[in-house]
Amino acid sequence: MLQLFYPKNLRDVFTNRRSELELLNFYKEQHKEGNPTHLALFGLRRIGKTLLLKELVLRLLRRDKDIIPVYMDFSDICSSPENFATGYIGQVCYWFLTKGQDKLLPYLEYRSLYAEAIKAQDDVVTRTVSQLYNELNVAKPDRQLLLRLAFSFPDELGTAHQKKFILIFDEFQEIEALKNFKETTQIISLFRANLQRQSQVLYILAGSAISVITKLVSDHESPLFAQFQKVPIEAFAQEDAFELVKKLVPHAQQRELLREICVLSGGHPYYVSQICARLNRFRALYDLPLDQDLVKQAFIVETLSSEGKIYDYCRYVYDLSLQKARGYGSLKSVLQILSIMDGLGLSEIARKLHVTPPTAHDYIGWLKEVDLLVEEDKSYYFRDPVLRYWVANAARGVEVPLEPRKKDLTGLIKKLDEQFQRVAQELGIAKESQIRELISDFDGQVVDGTLFHTSNNVKLPSFTKVAPYKSKDGQVEIDCLAENKQKWAVEIKWRRKLAGKGEIKKFIAKAGNLAGTLWFISKDGFTNEALVLAAKEKVFLSTRRDVQELAKALEFKLGK
């Protein structure tokens, strides 16, 4: 039955996530040694969190008999305290008794769950499910008792059998719905109280409501404050996106074509998949050449045709997010403004809206709460660049037919190039993936040393691996570690301020043992103290202009 939980077609396209799996494996081993560190995973919708968690479950079942994984989707069980307790206890029983090899449905209804528990002949399972069954058969169940029964069950089961559990709660933020019942308004506090008493269970929370999950584990007023290690799930880096494209479109081998897909999708796995599906459809139906223009056509059709999958996804995110926020009409206006000119400050947005800065600040705050906008150095940006493109076009009434001719898209292709080229040159380079992409093109070229703030010319090594780095304990993160015979560690600060001595010092401390060459990139430059320290420690320094000149010297188009 694992085929139903994690179908083979999804397993076949699972790509990379090596660093995340290594981190999860590190904490799993710590848990086996008696030191559980609970984790909170968060990222955009469809970024691949659920696929990663299902891959983790599969690997645990196949490779580690000492760990029992329990996966549950909270969006399915949080309709009432009674359903929650039944679903929670039922799924712990399901994974403990069947290891995912049986049908789940009988474990989700309390009467059939009771029958399965009797058959299992396990003392802890029988006792807990019997208590659940008896309580649900009274006229007014004690909801507090049901929750305590559920939360304590996996640790009691693990203690009785000397087994460790890893409980995975997908879409954990849905637990907030149970606060609407007067008997369970303190459900988060109750969960924490049980968590702190347990030794046999490691908890992994996951969610696509980034602001909600972050607040639950980071806000000092939250019961879960300081209880979870945060693990962001990001879009794919360039080489990982390339790997996925090659699985989906085997004939896509040209690097420029792969880059085009990566740039337009932003490395988001769902967007990559849908662009590739449209490419395959175009080629099968019309025998069109596989080139960059066809990639652009596929992206435009997927994003701006009302029958496109990316269109549907963007419409869903846009409508759902605005429904959850307040001030629907005004918020649409903010998004429209930023879809045309990303990176505006508060006063500029207020001026364009013809409102006061405090009012604009409220609007922006609501949009940040529903994960549509992010703030960087007092400027505001779409969290998702593809959604930004959709808002700038589809939300303004631009729509294309599902199977348009290329000549019908000429104007949109030109506009697409302009929009994404500007983003790539001005903003996209801020993303670490753009720098890693540039480093991937290093191949023994000799360039002017002033681009690295050194007097000697620099020979650029060819690297076999260019990727972000995270230590196994999660304490050290490097934006980029490039490896071959030489190793370069790269730190990227893309903000409207000078990088200081302290930042250079911190970078040296965390990266000095990892690489022979350290390279610090700061968009707007460095303080004098930073320049002196970097010269003394032989750290390469570059500004935005230096990076752009370096790209020109390598005939590399940023964002392409």
C-alpha positions in Angstrom: 0.0 0.0 0.0 3.0 2.3 0.0 2.2 2.8 -3.7 -0.9 4.7 -2.5 1.1 6.7 0.0 4.0 7.5 -2.3 3.3 6.4 -5.9 6.2 5.2 -8.1 5.8 8.0 -10.6 6.5 10.5 -7.8 9.5 8.5 -6.5 10.9 8.5 -10.1 10.9 12.3 -10.3 12.1 12.9 -6.7 15.2 15.0 -7.3 18.1 15.9 -5.1 17.3 17.4 -1.7 20.6 15.9 -0.6 21.4 18.6 2.0 17.9 18.4 3.5 18.0 14.6 3.7 21.5 14.7 5.2 20.2 17.1 7.9 17.2 14.9 8.6 19.4 11.9 8.8 21.7 13.7 11.3 18.8 14.5 13.6 17.5 11.0 13.2 20.8 9.6 14.5 20.8 12.0 17.4 17.3 10.9 18.2 18.4 7.2 18.3 21.1 8.3 20.8 18.5 9.8 23.0 18.8 13.5 22.0 15.8 14.4 19.9 15.8 17.8 18.3 12.3 18.7 16.9 12.2 20.3 13.5 9.9 22.7 11.6 10.1 22.6 7.8 8.5 25.4 5.9 8.4 26.7 2.3 6.1 27.9 -0.5 3.2 25.7 -1.6 4.2 22.9 -4.0 7.9 23.6 -3.3 8.4 19.9 -2.6 8.0 19.6 1.2 5.5 16.7 1.1 7.6 14.8 -1.5 10.7 15.2 0.7 8.8 13.9 3.8 7.4 10.9 1.9 10.9 10.2 0.6 12.1 10.3 4.2 9.4 7.9 5.3 10.3 5.5 2.5 14.0 5.6 3.4 13.3 5.0 7.1 11.1 2.0 6.4 13.7 0.5 4.1 16.9 1.3 6.0 16.2 1.8 9.7 14.2 -0.8 11.6 14.8 1.0 14.9 12.7 4.0 13.8 9.0 4.0 13.2 7.9 6.9 11.0 4.3 8.2 11.3 3.1 10.6 8.6 -0.2 12.5 9.0 -1.7 15.3 7.0 -3.3 17.7 9.5 -5.5 19.2 6.8 -7.4 15.9 6.9 -8.0 15.5 10.7 -8.4 19.0 12.2 -12.2 19.4 11.6 -13.0 18.7 15.3 -11.3 17.6 18.4 -13.0 14.2 18.1 -11.8 13.7 14.5 -8.4 14.9 15.5 -7.9 12.4 18.3 -9.3 9.6 16.2 -7.1 10.4 13.2 -4.0 11.0 15.4 -4.3 7.8 17.4 -5.4 5.8 14.3 -2.4 6.9 12.2 0.1 6.1 14.9 -1.5 2.6 15.1 -1.5 2.3 11.3 2.2 3.0 10.9 3.2 1.0 14.0 1.2 -2.1 13.1 1.4 -2.1 9.3 4.5 0.0 8.4 2.3 1.5 5.6 1.6 -1.8 4.0 -2.2 -2.0 4.6 -5.2 0.2 3.8 -5.3 3.4 6.0 -9.1 4.0 5.9 -10.0 1.5 8.7 -7.7 3.3 11.1 -9.4 6.7 10.6 -12.9 5.7 11.9 -13.1 4.9 15.6 -15.3 1.8 15.3 -13.2 0.1 12.7 -10.0 1.3 14.5 -11.3 -0.5 17.6 -11.7 -3.7 15.6 -8.1 -3.4 14.3 -6.8 -2.7 17.8 -8.4 -5.9 19.1 -6.9 -7.9 16.3 -3.4 -6.4 17.0 -3.3 -7.9 20.6 -1.0 -5.2 21.8 -1.6 -4.0 25.4 -0.8 -0.3 24.8 -2.7 -0.1 21.5 -5.7 -2.0 22.9 -5.8 0.2 26.1 -5.5 3.5 24.3 -8.0 2.7 21.5 -10.5 1.3 24.0 -10.3 4.5 26.0 -10.9 6.5 22.8 -13.8 4.2 21.8 -15.5 4.5 25.2 -15.1 8.3 25.3 -16.5 8.8 21.8 -19.6 6.7 22.7 -20.7 9.0 25.5 -23.2 11.9 24.8 -20.6 14.6 25.4 -17.0 13.4 25.1 -14.3 15.0 27.2 -12.3 16.8 24.5 -9.4 17.6 26.8 -9.1 13.9 27.7 -9.1 12.9 24.0 -6.3 15.3 23.2 -4.2 14.1 26.2 -4.8 10.5 25.1 -3.7 11.3 21.6 -0.6 13.3 22.4 0.7 10.8 25.0 0.1 7.7 22.9 3.2 7.5 20.7 5.6 8.0 23.6 3.9 5.4 25.7 3.9 3.0 22.7 7.6 3.7 22.1 8.5 3.2 25.7 6.7 -0.1 25.9 8.4 -1.5 22.8 11.7 0.2 23.1 11.2 1.9 19.8 11.8 5.4 18.6 9.1 7.3 16.7 9.4 10.1 14.2 6.0 11.9 13.9 5.6 14.0 10.8 2.8 16.5 10.8 2.2 17.9 7.3 0.3 21.2 7.1 0.7 21.6 10.8 -0.8 25.1 10.8 -4.2 23.5 10.4 -4.1 22.6 14.1 -5.1 26.3 14.6 -8.6 25.4 13.5 -9.1 23.5 16.8 -8.7 26.7 18.7 -12.3 27.5 17.6 -13.7 24.9 20.0 -13.9 26.3 23.5 -12.6 23.2 25.2 -9.5 23.1 23.0 -8.4 26.8 22.7 -5.1 25.9 24.4 -4.3 23.0 22.1 -0.8 24.3 21.3 0.1 24.5 25.0 -1.2 21.0 25.6 0.9 19.7 22.7 4.0 21.4 24.1 3.4 20.0 27.6 3.3 16.5 26.2 6.3 17.1 23.9 8.5 18.2 26.8 7.7 15.0 28.8 8.6 12.6 26.0 11.8 10.9 25.0 10.8 8.4 22.4 9.4 10.8 19.8 11.0 13.3 17.4 8.5 15.7 15.9 8.8 17.2 12.4 6.3 19.9 11.6 5.8 21.1 8.1 3.7 23.7 6.5 3.2 26.0 3.5 1.8 28.9 5.6 5.3 30.2 6.1 4.3 33.1 8.3 2.0 31.0 10.5 4.6 28.2 11.0 7.4 30.7 11.7 5.3 32.6 14.2 4.3 29.3 16.0 7.9 28.3 16.5 9.7 31.7 16.7 7.3 34.1 18.5 8.4 34.4 22.1 4.7 34.4 23.1 4.0 31.1 21.4 4.1 27.9 23.5 6.4 26.3 20.9 9.0 29.1 21.1 12.5 27.7 21.1 11.2 24.1 20.9 11.9 23.5 17.1 14.9 23.9 14.8 13.7 25.7 11.6 14.5 24.1 8.3 13.5 26.2 5.2 12.7 24.3 2.0 13.8 26.4 -0.9 13.5 26.3 -4.7 16.0 24.1 -6.5 19.5 25.5 -7.2 20.4 25.5 -10.9 22.0 22.0 -11.1 19.1 20.4 -9.3 16.6 22.1 -11.6 18.6 20.8 -14.5 18.5 17.3 -13.1 14.7 17.4 -12.8 14.3 18.8 -16.4 16.4 16.0 -17.8 14.2 13.5 -16.1 11.0 15.1 -17.5 12.4 16.1 -21.0 15.2 13.7 -21.8 16.1 15.5 -25.0 16.7 18.8 -23.1 20.5 18.8 -22.9 21.6 22.2 -24.1 22.7 24.4 -21.2 21.1 27.5 -22.5 17.7 25.8 -22.8 18.1 24.4 -19.3 19.0 27.8 -17.9 15.9 29.3 -19.6 13.6 26.9 -17.8 15.5 27.5 -14.5 15.2 31.3 -14.8 11.5 31.4 -15.8 10.5 28.8 -13.1 12.8 30.4 -10.4 13.8 26.8 -9.7 10.4 26.0 -8.2 9.9 22.3 -8.8 6.2 22.6 -9.6 6.8 25.3 -12.2 9.6 23.3 -13.7 7.4 20.2 -14.0 4.5 22.1 -15.7 6.8 23.9 -18.2 8.3 20.6 -19.1 4.9 18.9 -19.5 3.8 21.7 -21.8 7.1 21.4 -23.8 6.4 17.7 -24.3 2.9 18.4 -25.4 4.0 21.0 -27.9 6.6 18.7 -29.4 4.3 15.7 -29.5 1.4 17.6 -31.2 3.3 20.0 -33.4 6.8 18.5 -33.9 8.3 21.9 -32.8 12.1 22.3 -32.3 13.2 22.2 -28.7 14.8 25.6 -28.1 14.6 28.6 -25.9 11.7 30.2 -27.8 9.7 27.0 -27.3 10.4 27.2 -23.5 9.2 30.8 -23.5 6.0 29.8 -25.4 5.4 26.9 -22.9 5.8 29.2 -19.9 3.5 31.9 -21.3 0.8 29.3 -22.2 1.0 27.6 -18.8 0.9 30.9 -16.9 -1.5 33.0 -19.0 -3.9 30.4 -20.5 -6.9 29.8 -18.2 -6.4 26.1 -18.8 -2.8 26.1 -17.8 -1.7 24.4 -14.6 0.5 27.3 -13.5 -2.4 29.7 -14.2 -4.7 27.6 -12.0 -2.1 27.5 -9.2 -1.4 31.2 -9.3 -5.2 31.9 -9.3 -5.7 29.6 -6.3 -2.8 31.2 -4.3 -3.9 34.7 -5.2 -7.6 34.2 -4.3 -7.0 32.1 -1.2 -4.4 34.5 0.2 -6.5 37.6 -0.4 -9.6 35.9 1.1 -7.5 35.3 4.3 -6.3 38.9 4.4 -8.3 42.0 5.1 -9.0 45.0 2.8 -9.3 42.9 -0.4 -9.5 45.7 -3.0 -6.7 47.8 -1.5 -4.4 44.7 -1.3 -5.0 44.0 -4.9 -3.8 47.5 -5.7 -0.6 46.9 -3.7 0.1 43.7 -5.6 -0.6 45.4 -9.0 1.9 48.1 -8.1 4.6 45.7 -7.1 4.0 43.4 -10.0 5.1 46.3 -12.3 7.9 47.7 -10.1 9.2 45.3 -7.4 11.3 46.5 -4.6 9.5 49.7 -3.7 9.7 51.2 -0.2 6.8 52.1 2.1 6.6 55.8 1.1 6.7 55.0 -2.6 3.8 52.5 -2.2 1.8 54.9 -0.1 2.3 57.7 -2.7 1.1 55.4 -5.5 -1.9 54.3 -3.5 -2.7 57.9 -2.4 -2.9 56.8 1.2 -0.8 57.6 4.3 2.3 55.5 5.1 0.7 53.9 8.2 -2.2 52.8 6.1 0.1 51.4 3.4 2.1 49.7 6.2 -1.1 47.9 7.4 -1.8 46.7 3.8 1.8 45.4 3.4 1.7 43.7 6.8 -1.5 41.8 5.8 0.1 40.7 2.6 3.2 39.5 4.4 1.0 37.5 6.8 -0.4 35.5 3.9 3.1 35.0 2.4 2.6 37.0 -0.8 5.2 39.6 0.0 8.6 39.7 1.8 10.6 42.6 3.1 14.2 43.1 2.4 15.9 46.3 3.8 12.7 48.2 4.0 11.7 47.3 0.4 9.0 44.9 -0.6 9.0 42.1 -3.1 6.8 39.3 -4.3 7.9 36.1 -2.5 7.2 34.2 -5.7 8.4 35.8 -9.0 6.1 33.6 -11.2 3.1 34.8 -9.2 4.3 38.3 -9.8 4.4 37.7 -13.5 0.9 36.3 -13.4 -0.5 39.3 -11.4 1.2 41.7 -13.9 -0.6 40.0 -16.8 -3.4 37.5 -16.1 -4.8 39.4 -13.2 -5.0 42.4 -15.5 -7.0 40.5 -18.1 -4.2 39.2 -20.4 -5.0 35.7 -21.5 -3.8 33.5 -24.3 -5.4 30.4 -26.0 -4.1 27.0 -24.9 -2.4 26.2 -28.2 -1.3 29.6 -29.7 0.9 30.1 -32.7 4.3 31.6 -32.0 3.6 34.8 -34.0 0.6 35.4 -31.7 3.0 35.5 -28.8 5.6 37.9 -30.2 4.6 40.8 -28.0 4.3 38.7 -24.9 7.7 37.0 -25.5 9.3 40.4 -25.9 7.6 41.6 -22.7 8.6 38.4 -20.9 12.3 38.9 -21.9 12.2 42.5 -20.6 10.5 41.6 -17.3 12.7 38.6 -16.5 15.9 40.3 -17.8 15.3 43.3 -15.5 14.6 41.0 -12.6 17.7 38.9 -13.3 20.0 41.9 -13.7 18.7 44.1 -10.9 17.1 41.7 -8.4 17.6 38.1 -9.5 21.4 38.3 -9.0 20.6 38.8 -5.3 19.5 35.2 -5.2 22.3 32.8 -4.3 21.3 30.6 -7.2 22.3 33.3 -9.7 25.8 33.6 -8.2 26.1 29.8 -8.2 25.1 29.7 -11.8 27.8 32.3 -12.6 30.4 30.3 -10.7 29.4 27.2 -12.6 30.8 28.9 -15.7 34.2 29.4 -14.3 36.7 27.4 -16.5 40.2 28.6 -16.1 39.5 32.2 -17.4 41.9 34.9 -16.2 40.1 38.1 -15.1 41.0 41.5 -13.7 41.8 41.2 -10.0 40.0 44.5 -9.3 36.7 42.6 -9.7 37.7 40.8 -6.5 39.4 43.8 -4.9 42.9 42.4 -5.3 45.8 43.8 -7.3 46.7 40.6 -9.1 44.8 39.0 -11.9 42.6 36.0 -10.8 42.4 32.7 -12.6 39.0 31.2 -12.1 39.0 27.5 -11.3 36.7 25.0 -12.9 34.4 23.4 -10.3 32.7 20.0 -10.3 30.3 20.9 -7.6 28.7 24.3 -6.8 26.0 24.2 -4.1 24.9 25.8 -0.9 26.4 24.2 2.2 24.9 23.3 5.6 26.8 21.5 8.3 25.2 18.2 9.5 24.2 19.9 12.8 22.6 22.8 10.9 24.7 25.4 12.7 26.9 26.5 9.8 25.4 27.6 6.5 27.3 29.0 3.5 25.5 30.5 0.5 27.8 28.7 -1.9 30.6 26.1 -1.6 32.4 25.5 -4.9 34.5 22.4 -5.0 37.1 20.6 -7.2 40.9 20.7 -6.6 40.3 24.1 -5.1 37.5 25.1 -2.8 35.8 28.5 -2.7 33.3 29.6 -0.1 31.0 32.5 -1.1 28.9 34.7 1.1 26.2 37.0 -0.6 24.6 40.0 1.0 22.2 41.8 -1.3 20.9 44.8 0.5 21.1 48.5 0.5 23.9 49.0 3.0 27.7 48.5 3.3 29.0 45.2 4.6 31.0 45.8 7.8 34.1 44.4 9.5 32.0 42.2 11.8 30.3 40.5 8.8 33.6 39.7 7.2 35.0 38.4 10.5 32.0 36.2 11.0 32.3 34.8 7.5 36.0 34.0 8.0 35.1 32.2 11.3 32.5 30.0 9.8 34.1 29.3 6.3 37.8 29.4 7.0 38.1 25.7 7.6 35.9 24.8 4.6 37.7 26.5 1.7 41.0 27.9 0.7 39.5 30.9 -1.0 36.8 33.1 0.6 34.7 35.4 -1.5 32.3 38.0 0.0 29.8 39.7 -2.3 28.0 42.8 -1.0 25.6 44.6 -3.3 26.5 48.2 -2.2 30.1 47.7 -1.1 32.0 47.6 2.1 33.1 49.9 5.0 36.7 50.9 5.2 37.3 48.7 8.2 35.9 45.7 6.2 38.3 46.5 3.3 41.3 46.6 5.7 40.3 43.2 7.3 39.6 41.6 4.0 43.0 42.7 2.6 44.8 41.4 5.7 43.0 38.0 5.6 43.1 37.8 1.7 39.3 37.6 1.3 38.0 38.4 -2.1 35.4 41.2 -2.2 33.0 42.1 -4.9 30.1 44.6 -5.3 27.1 44.3 -7.6 28.9 46.2 -10.3 31.9 43.9 -10.0 29.7 40.9 -10.4 28.0 42.4 -13.5 31.5 43.2 -15.0 32.6 39.7 -14.2 29.6 38.3 -16.0 30.3 40.4 -19.0 34.0 39.2 -19.0 32.7 35.6 -19.1 30.1 36.5 -21.7 27.5 35.2 -19.2 24.0 36.7 -19.2 22.8 37.1 -15.7 19.5 35.3 -15.4 20.1 33.4 -18.6 
